[in-house]
Amino acid sequence: MTILDDVVLLKAANTIDTDIEGHYAFFPIVEQLSTRKHRHDFYEIFIVVNGSILHHVNETTVDLSSGTLVLIRPDDAHYFSKHADHNCELINLAFLAATFDALAAYLDLPGRLAPQPPTVHLSKSEKALLVAQLEQWGRSMYKEKARSRLALRSLLAQVVPFFFLPRYDLHRPDTPTWLRDVCQQMQQPDHLIEGREALMRLANRSPEHVGRAFKTYLNVTPSEFINNLRLDYATDLLLHTDQPVTDICFEVGFGNLSHFYHLFKDRWNCSPKQYRDMYRRSLIP
């Protein structure tokens, strides 16, 4: 541990087994979380399992609630403090910078870093699945190091591109900043489920202005944009959970089952159940 300008520098050499490339930790009470500003030479992902916590990062304070997932990069300076009288349960997965760099090179991830670390809010089903995956990896972390390393890389290859890359690509360089921000925020489950009302509130512009911008820069209407995101979300739940199709329909924000089926079949030329069955057969002989 090194102290630079009152910021503690945590080093991978003191935390992470290089044969495993990662380290798992579960913090069941808020008092165990670091209250001293620190940064590190490795990456970490943490998820708030229950409760809430104040996260102070890069001179900004954010109130994190259950289901919030954050990717901390090297040189992000951060620490935690208690939120009112709330407790917080948190899972932390630290991993080597070299592991992330290899994944980024393979996936051709964008190299520019935003001022604040990527943060997303997971749905209940997404949170439950990810927590189970992290706990499973944590329990077997030291059993077979080579297998643990492979499992870690596989887990990161799922989590990083799905949760921390935009689900809706904005190719045009002249796309307005407000539209980019709205598209990013609409990927949060709470906003996606609320739908058009959330989109208009976040845009804070007239419906006519918003409609013209979506057609000009994305070539879709706001409703088509929302439905496309919902279908992406539903497809992921079909492939990675055992939830009934009806539950998935309502969880992603569709209020009408027949409308969901119609849109899904129009995109994939099959029903949600057929899509799930075909995918599983293609992976499992």
Secondary structure, DSSP 8 states (H G I E B T S, - for coil): -EEETTEEEE-GGGT--TTT-EEEEEE-SGGGS--S-EEESSEEEEEEEEEEEEEEETTEEEEEETTEEEEE-TT--EEEE--TT--EEEEEEEE-HHHHHHHHHHHT------SS--EEE--HHHHHHHHHHHHHHHHTTTT-HHHHHHHHHHHHHHHHHHHHS-SS----TT--HHHHHHHHHTTSHHHHHHTHHHHHHHHTS-HHHHHHHHHHHTSS-HHHHHHHHHHHHHHHHHHH----HHHHHHHTT-S-HHHHHHHHHHHHSS-HHHHHHHHHHHH--
